[in-house]
Amino acid sequence: MTQEEIKSKMQYGDYATLGKILKVTVDAARKRFNRGDNEALDAMQKIIEAREELIQNLKTGEND
């Protein structure tokens, strides 16, 4: 996923989650992501993929 694709799928709270993963402030996480930091981009992509998978699993009842 490109940085622009990731940005288009981001939701409220994603920078806070990213900050927790990177062990930095929300502001620092946002700046690292916007600068194209590979660790931040990879983590944000995983956040989005995990959310999409969770939503899909709950919709189809795979959480049982």
QUISUL-V771509 format. One record per residue. N is the residue number from 1. RES is the residue in one letter. OMEGA is omega in whole degrees, -180 to 180 (none if undefined). D_CENTER is the distance of its C-alpha to the mean C-alpha in whole Angstrom. Layout:
BEGIN
n->(N:N)
res->(RES:RES)
omega->(OMEGA:OMEGA)
d_center->(D_CENTER:D_CENTER)
END
This chain:
BEGIN
n->(1:2:3:4:5:6:7:8:9:10:11:12:13:14:15:16:17:18:19:20:21:22:23:24:25:26:27:28:29:30:31:32:33:34:35:36:37:38:39:40:41:42:43:44:45:46:47:48:49:50:51:52:53:54:55:56:57:58:59:60:61:62:63:64)
res->(M:T:Q:E:E:I:K:S:K:M:Q:Y:G:D:Y:A:T:L:G:K:I:L:K:V:T:V:D:A:A:R:K:R:F:N:R:G:D:N:E:A:L:D:A:M:Q:K:I:I:E:A:R:E:E:L:I:Q:N:L:K:T:G:E:N:D)
omega->(177:179:179:177:178:-180:-177:-178:-177:180:178:178:-178:178:177:177:178:178:178:-180:-177:-178:177:177:178:-179:179:179:179:-179:179:179:-177:177:178:178:-175:-180:180:179:179:-179:-180:177:179:176:-178:180:179:179:-180:179:179:179:-179:180:180:178:-177:177:-179:-178:-177:none)
d_center->(12:13:11:13:11:8:9:11:9:7:8:10:9:5:7:9:7:6:10:11:10:11:14:15:15:13:15:15:11:11:14:13:10:13:15:14:13:13:11:9:8:8:6:3:5:6:3:4:8:8:8:10:12:13:14:16:18:19:20:22:23:22:21:25)
END
